[in-house]
Amino acid sequence: MQYLFGENGKRYLDAFAGIVTVSCGHCHPDILNAINEQSKLLQHATTIYLHHAIGDFAEGLASKMPGNLKVVYFINSGTEAKELAMVMARLYSGRLGMIALRNAYHGGSSNTIRFTALNTWKYPTIGFLDSN
């Protein structure tokens, strides 16, 4: 694991995801071993060609969720996850406003790019937040 240290030496887990959300250190032996072992079983899974492991994982994940949260929906990327969260929040609340972590990358779609602080990723867009 990667750690950050405060000015008084207190250790914090570095939970900053970064690009492709890899926050597990560089070539950590435990991570490499887990990747190698998983690759021997199933290297890639997609919901286009359903594999029983996807269903098994969904059932296991749903069993750990509280209350009525029992639906699992797999998507392709973090941008798609944020798009879905934005649509769900808007439908649930009836409001258009959103908040986001400042100075962060939030995706490249026409809606998530509005929350992205990095100028190299921003461009003018029209998305569902423009409606109404």
N, C-alpha and C positions, 0 to 999 in steps of 0.2 A: 504494500500500500504506500501511497504517497502522503506525506504529512506536511503541514504548514506549521510554523512556530511563531507564536506571538512575541511581542517585545520583552515579555517576562519569561520566555522559554516554555510557555504552555503549548503542548502539542495538540493540533487539530487535524482531523482527517480531511484530506483534500478531496472534496466532493464536487469540484468544478469539472464538468463533463468534457468540455472542449470538443474538438472536431471528432465526429463519429462516436462520441460519448465513450472514450476509452480512458478511464481514470484508474488504472490498476498498476501503474508503474511501467517501467521499461523492461520487457522480457522477464517478468517475475516468474520464477520456476513453477510455482503452484498454478498460475494462470496458463502457462504454456502446457503443462501436463494436462490440465482440464480440457484445453482446446484439442490436444492430440487424442485424448481418450474419447471425447465426443465425436471427433472426426471419424473414428473407427466405427461408430454406430450410425450416425446420421449427420452428414456435413452441412446439408442445406435443406430447408423445408419451406414450402410455400403453400398458401391456401388455394392456389390455382390447381395444384395436383395434391389433393389432401392425403396426408400420411397419418396413420393412427397415432403417432407421437404428438401431433398437434392437438388432436382431440383429447388425448390423455393429459396433456399439459393444461388445456383449457379447463377440464374438469377439476384437476388439482388446484389450479389457481382460483376457480370459482368457489371451491370448498373452503378456502381460507378467507373469503370476503365476508364482511359483516352484513347482517340484516338481509335485505332483498337484493343486494348487489350480487347477482348470480349470472350475469351475461358477460361473456368475454368476446371481444371483437378484435381480431388481429388486423393490423395495418402494416404498411410498407416502410414508413419513415416517421421521424419525429415531426416533420412538417405536417404530415397527414394527421398525426395524433393531435397536434395543436389546432389544425383546421376543424377536426371533429369536436374537440373541446369547445372551440369558439361557437360552432353551430349549436351544440347542445346547450351551452350557457345562454346564448341568445334566445333559443326557443323556450328554455325553462323560465328565464327572467323577463323576457319581452323587452330587454334593454340592449342598446348597441354598444355602450361603453365597455372597454376592456382595460385591464392593467397588466403590466409585464415588467420583468426584471430589467432595470436600466442598464445600458451598455452591454447588452448581450445579443447573441444571434438567436433568432426565433424561427428561422425557416425562410424559404425562398418563394413561397406561393404569393399570390396577389394579396392575400389577407395577412399572412404572418409577416411579410416583409415590412409592413408598417410598424411593427414592434422591434425590428432589428435596428440596432444602433450603429452598426458598422457601415459607413458610407460606401465602401466598396461593394456592398451587397444591395444597396438601396437603388430603386428606380421607380418612376411614377407608375402607379397601378390604380385600377378600379376594381374593387371587389365587393362582396356582399355588405361590407360595412358602409358602403356609399348609398345603399338603398334607404328609402324613407325620406 
